[in-house]
Amino acid sequence: MATALATVGGGCFWCLEAVFERLRGVSAVTSGYAGGEDPKPTYEKVCGGRTGHAEVIQIEFDPEVVSFATLLEVFFLSHDPTTLNRQGADVGTQYRSVVFWHDSVQETVTRSVIEALNASGKLASSVVTQVAPLVRFFPAEDYHQDYFRANPYQPYCQVVVAPKVAKLLRHHPELADASE
């Protein structure tokens, strides 16, 4: 199985991680940071908005099972791509909507999906998702990995993360991994 990588950010990485690790064809999801200047980002520095990094997830997937375009469809369903530097109560550039492409094909597909989404009239305003090359990905601290699985009853997980997972399962049950 040849795998590929996708790196996206759309608010808190705990939310996106919980959604994407439930998809068929996804073998790993790692929470982390990308898009900033600090060579040693930490959660505290990134949350403080001092590094330029976004909270992101890096998805390892089998393109024979789930396409990059399908991952983007789930990504745009999982957050509000029309709010600049904000997802709900999370405000700041670290919570921006962003796709960090790994190659020119991903860049082209991302721009095409955004164009189609804007033309569809399904959103109240235009997509503000940043599209940029991935320069470097920094895995987040261990306690952020598999956060929702480890803390399903934590209030933030119950109020914010769980509804995003439920939305995926409601809109795209065919994409869910049967083992979930």
N, C-alpha and C positions, 0 to 999 in steps of 0.2 A: 504494500500500500504506500503510494507516494502521497505525502501530506504537503499542505501549503499553510501559510500563515496569513492572518488578517489582524489588523490592529485598529481598534475603534474606541472612541470615548463619547459618552453621552450622559454626563452627570456622575454620580457615585459609582465606582467600579463594582461595588457589591451587587448592585442591581443588574448590571449587564452580565456579570459573571454568572449569576444565578439563572438568568434566562438562557445564555448560550451553552452552558454546560449540560442543558437538557435536550440539546438538538442531536438528532441522528446525524452521524458523520463527523461530529466534533469529538476529537480525542483528548484535548486538553484546553483549559482556559486559565490564563495567568493574569492576575490583577497587577497593574504596574503604572508606570509614569512614562510619558513621552512628550516631545515637542518643546522642551525647555532648554535653558542654558546651564543650569547647575549640573556639574559632573557627578554629584553624589546626592540626588534627591532623596528626601525622607518624607514620610507622611506628614509630619509636623510642618516641614518647610513648604511642601506642595499645598497643603490645606491653608497655609497662611498667605498663599498667592505670591510668594517671593521667588519662585523658580521659573515661571513661565510654562511649567509642565502641566499637562492635563492628566487627570485620572483616566486610565485606559485599561482595556483588556486586550491580551493577545490570544487569538484563537488559533489552535492547530486543528486543521480539518482535512478531510478526504474529499477533494473536489469531484471524485467519481460518485460520491454519495450526496453531498450538499454543495451547491455552487456558491461562488463568491457573491453573485447577484442575489441569491436566496438569503445569504447571511446579511446582506445589506437591507433586504426587505424586513427581516426580523429586527435589525438594528433600528430602522426608522419607525417601526411599530413600537419599539421598547422605550422610546424617549420622545421628547418634543424637539424636533430639529429646527423649529422656527423661533426659538428663544435664544438670544445671544448671551452666552456666558451664564446660563442659568438653567437649572432643572428643578422645578418646584422651589423648595426652600433653600436649595444649594445654589449659592451665587458666587461667581468669580470665574476667571479664565480657566481655572483648574477643572471646572465643570462644563467646559464648552463642548459642543457637538463637533466631532472631528473624525475624519477617516484618514489614517496614515497609510498611504499605499506602499506596497512592497515592490511593485513593478508597473510598467506603463499600461499593462492590461488592466490591472486593478484601478489605476487612475481613470482610464477611459470608461470602464464599467461604472465607477462611482459617479462620474460627471453625468453619464447617461441616465442613471437611476435618479439622480437629483433633478435633472431636466424633466424627466417623465413625471416625477412626483409633483413638481411645480406646475406642470401642464395639466395634471389630472383634476385640479380643483378640489382635491380631498382635504387640503389644509387651509386654515384660515389666513395664513400668510406664507411668504416664501421661505424656503429652506435656507438657513444661515450656516449650515454645516461647513466647517473648514475642510479643505481637501489638500493634503500636504504629503510630501515624501517622508517615510520613516527614516530618521537619521539614527536614532538609538532608542531602544526600549530598556527600561530599568524595572525588573520585577519588584513589586511592593514587598514589604516586610511579611514574614511568614504568617503572622496572625491575621492578615487580610485575605489569605488564600482560602478558598472554599468557605467564605465567611457565613453565607446563608445556611449552608449545610451544618456548620458547627454551631450556629446561633439562631435557629429558626424561631425561637420564642422571644428574642430580643425585640423590644418595642419598635425600633426602626425597621427591622426585618418584617414584622407583622404588618405595619402600616404602609411601608413604602415598597419593600422588595417583593413580598408575597403577591400583591396585586399585579405586578409586572409579569411574574411567572404565570399567574392565572390568565392574564390577557393573552400571552403566547399560546397557552394550551387551548384557550377558547377560539382564537382566530386561526391557529395552525396546528391542530392536533396531529395532522399527518407528518409534521416535522419532528415531533417529540420522539426521543429515544424510548423504545418500549421498556427498557430496564428502569426508567424513572418512575 
